[in-house]
Amino acid sequence: MSSSLSLFLLATISALLYVEAGRVGECRTTCIERNVQRIVRVHLRDNYVMVGACNNATDAQRAGGILAGEAPFKSIVTPYICNKKIGVWTIDELDEEGISKFPVRCPPVDQVSQERIDSCPK
């Protein structure tokens, strides 16, 4: 195997491990999920990370959110965007899919310590 191919494979594996650890640049998945919602889609583009974060409809209804009174769906996915250099998540108002409703519940949320959530950029 050539050294350039080995270097490419090593760089690719390292990048995949870095993304799987829940961080792309300064954008951490913990900072958008916050033990409440679950990321169900991810798009990387230039300096941005774009995700869809899933909330169960019953949780939103209990909280009196925008889903109160509606019930033919079980979850809602909201688009968020983060600049890799800054690490602050905001609602992605330019996302083509927008806020989407789905007939299935969200996957379980991976719980993290409050200390990790508190360390998120604001």
N, C-alpha and C positions, 0 to 999 in steps of 0.2 A: 504494500500500500504506500502510495507516495506521501511525502511529508505534508504537502499542501492539502491533500484529502484528509489526512489525520487531523490536521489543524482545523479544517472546516468542520469535521465531525465533532471534535472537542468543543468548538465554539457553539455549535448548534445544540449539543447536549447541555452545555452550561446555560445557554439562554433559556432552554426549556425548563430546566430545574429552577431558574430564577423566576420565571413566570409562574410555575406550579407552586412556588413558595408563597404566592399571593401578593406579588409586588412587581410592578412594571415601572421602572424609573422610581419616582417618588410616590406613585399611585399605589396604595395598599388596599387590598380587597377588604380587610378588616374595617377600614375607614368608611366604606360604603355599606357594608352588611350590618355592622354594629349589633350583632347578635339578634337581629330582628328580621332582616331580609336576606335572600340568597341570590347571588349572581348566577344567571342562567344563560347568558350570552356575552361574548366578548369580541370586540373588533379593535385591532390596532391600526392606527393610521398616522403617519408622520410623527408628530410629537404628542399624540393624544391616545388615550385609552377610552373606548366607549363600551359601556356595559348595559345590560338590562337586568334590573334587580327585581326579584319576585317577592310579592307579599300575598299571603292568603286572604281571600275576600272576607272571610269571617273575622279575621284579626282587624282588618280595616273597618268593618262594620261596627265592631265593638268599640273602636276608637272614635266612631262618629265621623269618619273620613268621607272622601268623595264617593265611596261605594255604599254608604248608608241607604237602605231602601232598595237597592238593586241586588239580585241574587241568582241570575241564570248562569253564572260563571263561578269558578272556585278560586281563581287567582288573577292577579294583575301584575304586569311587568312594566316598570317605569324606566325610561332611558336616562343614563347619567354619563357625564364626560369628565375627564381629568387630564390636565396637562402633565406629561411625564416629568417635567422639570420642577413643577410646583407642588403637585400632590393633593390638591384640593378638589373634591368632587362637587359638581353642580348638576342640576337637571339639564338634560340636553334638549333644548327647545327646538333644535334643528334636525333632530333624529327623524328619519323618514317613516319609521314604524310608529313613533309616538307611544303613548300609553296604550297597552294592549291587554285585552281580557282573554283568559284561557279556561277551558273546561276541566283542567286538572289542578290539583294542589301543588304548591311549590315543594321542591326537595327540602329535606331538613337543613336547618341552619347549623353550621359549625360554631360552637360557642368558644369565645376567647375571653381572656381576662379583661376586666374593666381598665386595668392599667394600660393594656395595649390600645384600647379604644381611646383612652384619655391622651395618648401620645400622638394622635392623628393631627395633621396640620389643620388649622382653622382658617 
